[in-house]
Amino acid sequence: MPEPAATYTVEAQIARDDQATCEDVLTRWMTALNRYDAAAMDALMHFPHVRIAGGVVTVYQQPGNNPMELFERLRKQDRWHHSAWNETMLVQSSPAKAHYAVRYTRYREDGSVIGVYDSLYVLSLLGGAWKIQSRSSFGP
């Protein structure tokens, strides 16, 4: 049986360098998303990876399972061109996990706004790497 994960008190916080690393992961995530680069997105996720959106819980067991057809649907239905972070705010952390409340906007090519969405991203330090382990989004 595996050993239980370390537990931390409320006072135990993420180190500043690790917080900067997490914020860099979020920046690179948005860049990969806008490039429609599934491999780059996979490289920023821990697996299994959990996504909660639209009342559905999806578990991606391994790299290569990211459903890129979502972006095709967004392009066809909404003429989605790109997304951008409005805000990435660290709301809870430990030395091995960080919860970010994020807000992002989806845009059309002409700069018009499709929508603004709030999400919670959980980044974890596993195997020596900070990556996104789960996301819960109010967006589709």
Backbone as a chain_set.jsonl record, in Angstrom:
{"seq": "MPEPAATYTVEAQIARDDQATCEDVLTRWMTALNRYDAAAMDALMHFPHVRIAGGVVTVYQQPGNNPMELFERLRKQDRWHHSAWNETMLVQSSPAKAHYAVRYTRYREDGSVIGVYDSLYVLSLLGGAWKIQSRSSFGP", "coords": {"N": [[0.845, -1.179, 0.0], [0.59, 2.237, -0.868], [2.419, 4.941, 0.668], [0.818, 7.438, 2.687], [0.148, 10.732, 1.414], [2.028, 13.674, 2.216], [0.888, 15.814, 4.812], [-0.177, 19.157, 5.533], [-0.142, 22.079, 7.585], [-2.346, 24.926, 7.911], [-0.659, 27.087, 7.965], [1.485, 26.395, 6.374], [2.821, 27.311, 3.399], [3.081, 27.782, -0.171], [6.304, 28.088, -1.648], [7.92, 31.12, -2.729], [9.398, 30.932, -5.147], [8.283, 28.601, -6.195], [5.652, 29.448, -6.514], [6.018, 31.341, -8.539], [6.81, 29.57, -10.53], [4.438, 28.09, -10.872], [2.765, 30.107, -11.864], [4.05, 30.61, -14.243], [3.554, 28.17, -15.496], [0.777, 28.437, -15.898], [0.774, 30.605, -17.684], [2.153, 29.473, -19.865], [0.335, 27.458, -20.427], [-1.912, 28.862, -21.426], [-0.759, 29.922, -23.723], [-0.174, 27.556, -25.156], [-2.777, 26.572, -25.482], [-3.903, 28.563, -27.121], [-2.378, 28.171, -29.358], [-3.361, 25.865, -30.164], [-2.186, 23.487, -29.432], [-1.966, 20.439, -28.557], [-0.046, 18.631, -27.558], [1.741, 20.3, -26.185], [0.01, 21.268, -24.242], [-0.577, 18.87, -22.902], [1.949, 18.411, -21.804], [1.958, 20.116, -19.699], [0.248, 19.12, -17.85], [-0.603, 16.998, -15.089], [-1.219, 13.516, -14.919], [-3.489, 10.983, -13.787], [-5.774, 13.462, -15.022], [-8.18, 15.778, -14.064], [-11.175, 17.247, -15.211], [-13.796, 19.449, -14.676], [-16.728, 20.531, -15.984], [-19.613, 22.079, -17.31], [-21.35, 20.445, -15.868], [-20.282, 17.944, -16.059], [-17.921, 15.491, -15.192], [-14.753, 14.829, -16.233], [-12.161, 12.547, -16.733], [-8.937, 12.51, -17.709], [-6.853, 10.053, -18.519], [-4.28, 9.748, -19.5], [-1.582, 11.297, -21.408], [-2.513, 12.683, -24.59], [-5.217, 12.388, -24.594], [-6.643, 14.708, -24.557], [-9.426, 16.465, -25.521], [-9.467, 17.849, -28.437], [-11.455, 18.513, -30.152], [-13.231, 20.156, -28.895], [-12.246, 22.74, -29.262], [-12.538, 23.015, -32.007], [-15.317, 22.985, -32.142], [-15.86, 25.341, -30.704], [-14.715, 27.183, -32.447], [-16.365, 26.919, -34.71], [-19.014, 27.369, -33.7], [-18.866, 29.767, -32.169], [-16.994, 31.324, -33.38], [-14.516, 31.381, -32.184], [-11.304, 32.643, -31.532], [-9.074, 33.181, -29.87], [-7.973, 32.978, -26.425], [-7.571, 34.698, -23.268], [-5.953, 35.273, -20.155], [-7.638, 37.018, -17.627], [-7.287, 37.231, -14.981], [-5.255, 35.622, -12.593], [-5.242, 34.193, -9.64], [-3.713, 33.216, -6.722], [-5.231, 31.325, -4.318], [-5.218, 29.42, -2.308], [-2.719, 27.393, -0.763], [-0.102, 24.951, -0.399], [3.115, 23.53, 0.378], [3.151, 21.696, -1.712], [0.925, 21.919, -3.335], [-1.265, 24.038, -5.172], [-3.969, 26.255, -5.372], [-5.572, 28.006, -7.814], [-7.663, 30.669, -8.473], [-9.042, 31.567, -11.39], [-9.723, 33.787, -14.117], [-10.851, 34.069, -17.377], [-11.034, 35.315, -20.755], [-12.753, 34.657, -23.744], [-12.155, 35.306, -27.138], [-13.132, 36.603, -30.371], [-11.687, 36.768, -33.694], [-11.825, 39.431, -34.5], [-11.598, 40.756, -32.14], [-13.844, 41.001, -30.595], [-15.778, 40.039, -27.739], [-16.505, 36.787, -26.684], [-17.132, 35.526, -24.285], [-16.721, 35.676, -20.688], [-15.13, 33.791, -18.246], [-15.019, 32.031, -15.157], [-12.793, 29.955, -13.316], [-11.338, 27.211, -11.464], [-8.124, 26.233, -10.957], [-6.041, 23.57, -10.143], [-2.849, 23.082, -9.204], [-0.189, 20.806, -8.867], [2.71, 19.581, -7.187], [4.387, 17.053, -8.325], [6.493, 14.299, -8.751], [8.638, 16.015, -8.907], [7.824, 18.127, -10.512], [5.847, 20.984, -11.149], [2.579, 20.997, -12.223], [-0.616, 21.231, -13.92], [-3.215, 19.656, -12.311], [-5.93, 19.423, -12.007], [-9.011, 20.922, -13.164], [-11.722, 23.11, -12.766], [-14.403, 24.462, -14.314], [-16.535, 27.213, -15.173], [-17.018, 27.718, -17.737], [-17.856, 26.388, -21.017]], "CA": [[0.0, 0.0, 0.0], [1.43, 3.431, -0.916], [2.412, 5.786, 1.853], [-0.052, 8.599, 2.508], [0.811, 11.981, 1.045], [2.309, 14.574, 3.334], [-0.162, 16.782, 5.137], [0.391, 20.442, 5.919], [-1.028, 22.965, 8.331], [-2.762, 26.123, 7.19], [0.464, 28.012, 7.901], [2.449, 25.961, 5.359], [2.478, 27.939, 2.13], [3.953, 27.55, -1.312], [7.476, 28.965, -1.707], [7.801, 32.153, -3.778], [9.901, 30.399, -6.417], [7.285, 27.654, -6.697], [4.511, 30.24, -6.98], [6.411, 31.872, -9.849], [6.776, 28.431, -11.451], [3.025, 27.811, -11.157], [2.236, 31.169, -12.72], [4.63, 30.361, -15.557], [2.78, 27.055, -16.065], [-0.494, 28.988, -16.376], [1.076, 31.407, -18.877], [2.466, 28.545, -20.961], [-0.918, 26.754, -20.733], [-2.721, 29.709, -22.301], [-0.049, 29.984, -25.005], [-0.394, 26.272, -25.837], [-4.192, 26.51, -25.848], [-4.118, 29.449, -28.262], [-1.689, 27.581, -30.509], [-4.055, 24.616, -30.48], [-1.068, 22.552, -29.323], [-2.353, 19.43, -27.567], [1.15, 18.054, -26.929], [2.241, 21.284, -25.216], [-0.942, 21.264, -23.131], [-0.328, 17.626, -22.161], [3.209, 18.546, -21.069], [1.705, 20.969, -18.533], [-0.754, 18.46, -17.014], [-0.355, 15.714, -14.43], [-2.237, 12.514, -15.228], [-4.757, 11.385, -14.376], [-6.121, 14.876, -14.972], [-9.638, 15.889, -13.91], [-11.806, 18.491, -15.656], [-15.22, 19.551, -14.358], [-17.327, 21.625, -16.755], [-20.926, 21.763, -17.863], [-21.985, 19.381, -15.106], [-19.658, 16.669, -16.401], [-16.569, 15.254, -14.692], [-13.985, 14.057, -17.204], [-10.831, 12.18, -16.259], [-7.985, 12.171, -18.765], [-5.961, 9.092, -17.877], [-2.915, 9.807, -20.016], [-1.414, 12.272, -22.488], [-3.133, 12.312, -25.858], [-6.67, 12.276, -24.438], [-7.237, 16.038, -24.502], [-10.372, 16.505, -26.645], [-9.271, 19.07, -29.209], [-12.679, 18.848, -30.885], [-13.863, 21.277, -28.193], [-11.809, 23.977, -29.899], [-13.201, 23.059, -33.318], [-16.702, 23.384, -31.885], [-15.851, 26.763, -30.35], [-14.428, 27.942, -33.672], [-17.541, 26.895, -35.583], [-20.198, 27.952, -33.062], [-18.674, 31.115, -31.627], [-15.882, 31.951, -34.101], [-13.429, 31.573, -31.222], [-9.971, 32.827, -32.102], [-8.083, 33.007, -28.811], [-8.381, 33.276, -25.051], [-6.546, 35.397, -22.484], [-6.216, 35.391, -18.723], [-7.938, 38.32, -17.031], [-6.787, 37.185, -13.613], [-4.831, 34.345, -12.011], [-5.035, 34.554, -8.24], [-3.461, 32.123, -5.795], [-6.178, 31.469, -3.203], [-4.833, 28.473, -1.257], [-1.525, 26.664, -1.178], [0.776, 24.225, 0.514], [4.371, 23.353, -0.356], [3.029, 20.753, -2.827], [-0.32, 22.095, -4.092], [-1.695, 25.431, -5.259], [-5.291, 26.488, -5.959], [-5.654, 29.307, -8.476], [-8.926, 31.155, -9.024], [-8.678, 32.241, -12.635], [-10.785, 34.323, -14.981], [-10.324, 34.24, -18.73], [-11.965, 35.79, -21.769], [-12.638, 34.093, -25.09], [-12.293, 36.37, -28.127], [-13.156, 36.344, -31.809], [-10.528, 37.363, -34.365], [-11.983, 40.893, -34.55], [-11.436, 41.29, -30.79], [-15.095, 40.998, -29.835], [-15.777, 39.083, -26.634], [-17.474, 35.689, -26.675], [-17.56, 35.356, -22.901], [-15.74, 35.721, -19.608], [-15.401, 32.591, -17.467], [-14.251, 31.769, -13.946], [-12.399, 28.555, -13.134], [-10.385, 26.897, -10.408], [-7.066, 25.343, -11.427], [-5.246, 22.987, -9.067], [-1.519, 22.678, -9.638], [0.448, 19.943, -7.872], [4.118, 19.239, -7.34], [4.509, 15.592, -8.354], [7.664, 13.887, -9.517], [9.536, 17.153, -9.058], [7.324, 19.109, -11.477], [4.554, 21.644, -10.955], [1.721, 20.923, -13.406], [-2.047, 21.322, -13.641], [-3.762, 18.326, -12.045], [-7.376, 19.44, -12.222], [-9.627, 22.201, -13.51], [-13.175, 23.188, -12.66], [-14.696, 25.668, -15.079], [-17.905, 27.614, -15.469], [-17.112, 27.789, -19.196], [-18.139, 25.093, -21.651]], "C": [[0.89, 1.242, 0.0], [1.331, 4.223, 0.375], [1.494, 6.978, 1.619], [0.772, 9.832, 2.153], [1.042, 12.822, 2.29], [1.118, 15.495, 3.565], [0.504, 18.035, 5.68], [-0.634, 21.229, 6.711], [-1.386, 24.155, 7.456], [-1.589, 27.088, 7.016], [1.477, 27.641, 6.818], [2.005, 26.488, 4.0], [3.468, 27.536, 1.04], [5.13, 28.534, -1.248], [7.315, 29.96, -2.859], [8.282, 31.653, -5.131], [8.908, 29.421, -7.031], [6.041, 28.382, -7.192], [4.814, 30.829, -8.358], [6.388, 30.769, -10.904], [5.341, 28.11, -11.843], [2.447, 28.859, -12.098], [2.808, 31.074, -14.129], [3.908, 29.206, -16.251], [1.461, 27.579, -16.634], [-0.29, 29.83, -17.638], [1.34, 30.503, -20.076], [1.234, 27.75, -21.385], [-1.746, 27.578, -21.722], [-2.072, 29.829, -23.676], [-0.286, 28.705, -25.804], [-1.836, 26.147, -26.317], [-4.442, 27.346, -27.099], [-3.405, 28.978, -29.518], [-2.343, 26.273, -30.937], [-3.064, 23.454, -30.437], [-1.335, 21.543, -28.206], [-1.138, 18.849, -26.851], [1.722, 19.01, -25.883], [1.313, 21.377, -24.013], [-0.725, 20.022, -22.267], [0.922, 17.739, -21.292], [3.049, 19.376, -19.801], [0.679, 20.368, -17.581], [-0.161, 17.23, -16.334], [-1.514, 14.792, -14.792], [-2.283, 11.487, -14.115], [-5.053, 12.858, -14.082], [-7.648, 14.974, -14.969], [-10.106, 17.248, -14.41], [-13.292, 18.407, -15.336], [-15.754, 20.764, -15.106], [-18.676, 21.17, -17.287], [-21.624, 20.623, -17.153], [-21.4, 18.003, -15.353], [-18.249, 16.622, -15.807], [-15.866, 14.347, -15.697], [-12.607, 13.788, -16.626], [-10.002, 11.763, -17.471], [-6.913, 11.304, -18.123], [-4.504, 9.241, -18.289], [-2.81, 10.896, -21.077], [-2.045, 11.756, -23.776], [-4.636, 12.185, -25.778], [-7.376, 13.621, -24.394], [-8.142, 16.217, -25.726], [-10.284, 17.819, -27.423], [-10.504, 19.433, -30.034], [-13.463, 19.96, -30.191], [-13.499, 22.586, -28.879], [-12.404, 24.119, -31.293], [-14.648, 23.513, -33.159], [-16.776, 24.871, -31.55], [-15.59, 27.632, -31.574], [-15.657, 28.025, -34.56], [-18.722, 27.629, -34.971], [-20.023, 29.427, -32.725], [-17.637, 31.929, -32.385], [-14.73, 32.29, -33.154], [-12.1, 31.669, -31.954], [-8.874, 32.608, -31.065], [-8.702, 33.336, -27.459], [-7.237, 33.993, -24.353], [-6.953, 35.404, -21.022], [-6.581, 36.833, -18.391], [-7.287, 38.388, -15.662], [-6.366, 35.758, -13.28], [-4.439, 34.657, -10.575], [-4.853, 33.296, -7.391], [-4.368, 32.316, -4.586], [-5.886, 30.526, -2.047], [-3.582, 27.755, -1.73], [-0.919, 25.899, -0.019], [2.103, 24.103, -0.23], [4.259, 22.437, -1.577], [1.758, 20.917, -3.653], [-0.72, 23.562, -4.052], [-3.043, 25.508, -5.961], [-5.311, 27.903, -6.527], [-7.08, 29.563, -8.942], [-8.539, 31.969, -10.253], [-9.928, 32.758, -13.333], [-10.15, 34.531, -16.353], [-11.433, 34.706, -19.653], [-11.683, 35.058, -23.063], [-12.984, 35.197, -26.084], [-12.459, 35.81, -29.532], [-11.945, 37.048, -32.434], [-10.61, 38.885, -34.408], [-11.864, 41.553, -33.177], [-12.715, 41.34, -29.979], [-15.093, 39.834, -28.845], [-16.878, 38.044, -26.811], [-18.024, 35.518, -25.269], [-16.388, 35.443, -21.951], [-16.112, 34.606, -18.642], [-14.472, 32.495, -16.26], [-13.965, 30.276, -13.85], [-11.512, 28.438, -11.903], [-9.397, 25.89, -10.984], [-6.276, 24.871, -10.218], [-3.935, 22.504, -9.679], [-0.864, 21.9, -8.512], [1.907, 19.728, -8.225], [4.235, 17.727, -7.199], [5.711, 15.234, -9.214], [8.62, 15.035, -9.793], [9.06, 18.237, -9.998], [5.966, 19.671, -11.057], [3.788, 21.584, -12.27], [0.27, 21.021, -12.957], [-2.585, 19.91, -13.459], [-5.269, 18.285, -12.229], [-7.835, 20.858, -12.501], [-11.121, 22.067, -13.31], [-13.58, 24.517, -13.263], [-16.187, 25.936, -15.189], [-18.096, 27.799, -16.972], [-17.413, 26.42, -19.766], [-16.871, 24.303, -21.942]], "O": [[1.844, 1.311, 0.775], [0.32, 4.19, 1.077], [1.393, 7.478, 0.498], [1.934, 9.956, 2.54], [0.334, 12.69, 3.287], [0.434, 15.898, 2.625], [1.609, 17.982, 6.22], [-1.841, 21.065, 6.53], [-0.8, 24.36, 6.393], [-1.531, 27.824, 6.031], [2.253, 28.495, 6.389], [0.927, 26.142, 3.515], [4.549, 27.016, 1.318], [4.96, 29.682, -0.837], [6.646, 29.664, -3.849], [7.648, 31.919, -6.152], [8.712, 29.411, -8.247], [5.44, 27.974, -8.185], [3.957, 30.814, -9.242], [5.992, 31.008, -12.045], [5.056, 27.882, -13.019], [1.717, 28.522, -13.03], [2.134, 31.418, -15.1], [3.676, 29.256, -17.459], [1.072, 27.2, -17.739], [-1.103, 29.767, -18.56], [0.818, 30.735, -21.166], [1.092, 27.402, -22.558], [-2.223, 27.056, -22.729], [-2.772, 29.836, -24.689], [-0.569, 28.766, -27.0], [-2.088, 25.675, -27.425], [-5.111, 26.895, -28.028], [-3.792, 29.349, -30.627], [-1.948, 25.654, -31.924], [-3.094, 22.56, -31.283], [-0.972, 21.771, -27.052], [-1.2, 18.599, -25.647], [2.143, 18.575, -24.811], [1.776, 21.548, -22.885], [-0.692, 20.115, -21.04], [0.953, 17.224, -20.174], [3.912, 19.341, -18.923], [0.277, 21.015, -16.614], [0.663, 16.517, -16.908], [-2.65, 15.238, -14.95], [-1.246, 11.144, -13.547], [-4.648, 13.412, -13.06], [-8.321, 14.331, -15.774], [-9.517, 18.277, -14.079], [-13.961, 17.431, -15.676], [-15.294, 21.886, -14.893], [-18.849, 20.012, -17.666], [-22.412, 19.903, -17.767], [-21.959, 17.001, -14.907], [-17.486, 17.583, -15.907], [-16.324, 13.239, -15.976], [-11.961, 14.69, -16.094], [-10.322, 10.796, -18.162], [-6.151, 11.774, -17.278], [-3.599, 8.904, -17.526], [-3.825, 11.366, -21.59], [-2.102, 10.55, -24.018], [-5.283, 11.903, -26.788], [-8.593, 13.669, -24.211], [-7.665, 16.128, -26.857], [-10.963, 18.788, -27.087], [-10.59, 20.543, -30.559], [-14.274, 20.633, -30.827], [-14.357, 23.451, -29.057], [-12.739, 25.226, -31.714], [-15.144, 24.325, -33.941], [-17.648, 25.581, -32.05], [-16.183, 28.701, -31.716], [-15.96, 29.087, -35.105], [-19.369, 28.428, -35.648], [-20.917, 30.238, -32.966], [-17.42, 33.1, -32.071], [-14.066, 33.318, -33.288], [-11.808, 30.892, -32.863], [-7.875, 31.94, -31.334], [-9.797, 33.893, -27.368], [-6.085, 33.913, -24.779], [-8.132, 35.524, -20.687], [-5.905, 37.763, -18.829], [-6.803, 39.435, -15.231], [-7.047, 34.801, -13.647], [-3.424, 35.308, -10.327], [-5.724, 32.428, -7.349], [-4.295, 33.34, -3.906], [-6.271, 30.81, -0.913], [-3.392, 27.53, -2.926], [-1.184, 26.162, 1.154], [2.197, 24.541, -1.376], [5.176, 22.4, -2.398], [1.526, 20.14, -4.579], [-0.542, 24.242, -3.042], [-3.238, 24.903, -7.015], [-5.093, 28.876, -5.805], [-7.642, 28.779, -9.708], [-7.794, 32.943, -10.154], [-11.029, 32.236, -13.158], [-9.061, 35.093, -16.473], [-12.617, 34.517, -19.373], [-10.529, 34.86, -23.44], [-13.96, 35.927, -25.911], [-12.001, 34.711, -29.846], [-11.265, 37.832, -31.771], [-9.582, 39.56, -34.36], [-12.012, 42.769, -33.059], [-12.685, 41.686, -28.798], [-14.486, 38.79, -29.087], [-18.035, 38.384, -27.056], [-19.232, 35.383, -25.078], [-15.228, 35.307, -22.342], [-17.274, 34.48, -18.257], [-13.292, 32.836, -16.34], [-14.781, 29.445, -14.248], [-11.008, 29.431, -11.378], [-9.791, 24.819, -11.446], [-5.888, 25.673, -9.369], [-3.918, 21.635, -10.551], [-0.964, 22.278, -7.345], [2.288, 19.696, -9.395], [4.187, 17.19, -6.093], [5.913, 15.809, -10.284], [9.331, 15.03, -10.798], [9.803, 19.181, -10.269], [5.063, 18.932, -10.664], [4.269, 22.053, -13.302], [-0.035, 20.908, -11.77], [-2.433, 19.064, -14.341], [-5.83, 17.242, -12.566], [-7.181, 21.839, -12.148], [-11.715, 21.041, -13.64], [-13.161, 25.575, -12.794], [-16.996, 25.013, -15.286], [-19.218, 28.015, -17.43], [-17.248, 25.406, -19.087], [-16.942, 23.195, -22.473]]}, "num_chains": 1, "name": "protein.A"}
